[in-house]
C-alpha cells in the first residue's frame, strides 16, 4: 500500500514503460501530482533569512 505514496516508484515505472514505447497515464499523473506537492511544500518552507547572502554580508 505504501508503494502508491512513493514518488520514486512512479518515476521508475514511467522509465520502464517508455523503454517499451508505451505511455501509462496513471504514473504520469502521479509524477505531476508529486511535483506539485513537493514544489508547494518547498515554497512554503523557504526562509530567505537563512540564505548564504545573509551570512556572507552580501547586499
C-alpha positions as CSV (number, residue, x, y, z in Angstrom):
1,X,0.0,0.0,0.0
2,X,2.8,2.4,0.7
3,X,4.0,2.0,-2.9
4,X,1.2,4.3,-4.0
5,X,2.8,7.1,-2.0
6,X,6.4,6.6,-3.1
7,X,7.3,9.1,-5.9
8,X,10.4,7.1,-6.9
9,X,8.1,4.2,-7.9
10,X,6.2,6.5,-10.4
11,X,9.5,7.7,-11.9
12,X,10.9,4.1,-12.3
13,X,7.7,2.8,-13.8
14,X,7.5,5.7,-16.2
15,X,11.0,4.9,-17.4
16,X,10.2,1.2,-17.7
17,X,7.1,2.0,-19.8
18,X,9.0,4.4,-22.0
19,X,11.6,1.7,-22.8
20,X,8.7,-0.3,-24.3
21,X,7.4,2.8,-26.2
22,X,4.2,2.8,-24.1
23,X,2.6,5.6,-22.1
24,X,1.0,5.0,-18.7
25,X,-1.2,8.0,-17.8
26,X,-1.6,6.8,-14.2
27,X,2.1,7.2,-13.5
28,X,2.3,10.4,-15.4
29,X,-0.4,11.9,-13.3
30,X,1.3,10.6,-10.2
31,X,4.6,12.4,-11.2
32,X,2.7,15.6,-11.8
33,X,0.8,15.4,-8.5
34,X,4.0,14.7,-6.5
35,X,5.8,17.5,-8.3
36,X,3.1,20.0,-7.4
37,X,3.0,18.8,-3.8
38,X,6.8,19.0,-3.3
39,X,7.0,22.4,-5.1
40,X,4.3,23.7,-2.8
41,X,6.0,22.4,0.3
42,X,9.3,23.8,-0.7
43,X,7.8,27.3,-1.4
44,X,6.1,27.2,2.0
45,X,9.2,26.1,3.8
46,X,11.6,28.6,2.1
47,X,13.2,31.1,4.5
48,X,15.3,33.8,2.8
49,X,16.7,34.8,6.2
50,X,18.7,31.6,6.3
51,X,20.3,32.1,2.9
52,X,24.0,32.3,2.0
53,X,23.9,36.0,1.0
54,X,22.9,37.0,4.5
55,X,25.8,35.2,6.1
56,X,28.4,36.5,3.6
57,X,27.4,40.1,4.0
58,X,26.0,40.4,0.5
59,X,23.7,43.2,-0.5
